[in-house]
Amino acid sequence: MKHDSALLRLKNVEGHIRGIERMVEDGAYCIDIIRQVQAVQAALNKISTTILEGYLNSCLITVVRGDDPDERERVLKEIAGIFEAATKT
C-alpha cells in the first residue's frame, strides 16, 4: 500500500472515531457504539495488513537477498514480534 493510501484510510478512521465520540456523548445505544468500534478495529486491521504485505514484498525481500545475516535475523525477529503482539489479548 502506498503511504498516501494509508494516510487517506487513517483519516477516514479518524473521522469514524469522532463519530463514535459523538455517539457516546449523545448516549447512543451501547450495541450501536460497539458495532462502530468494531468497524474501526477492522479498518485498522486492514491498514496494518496491507502495510505489512508491502513490507514483506519489498523490505523483507531486500534483506533476505542481502549478505548480512545479522540484518536478516533482526528483521525476522521484528516480524515475529509483530505476530506475537497481534495475538496477545
Beta strands, then each sheet from edge to edge (+ up, - down):
end
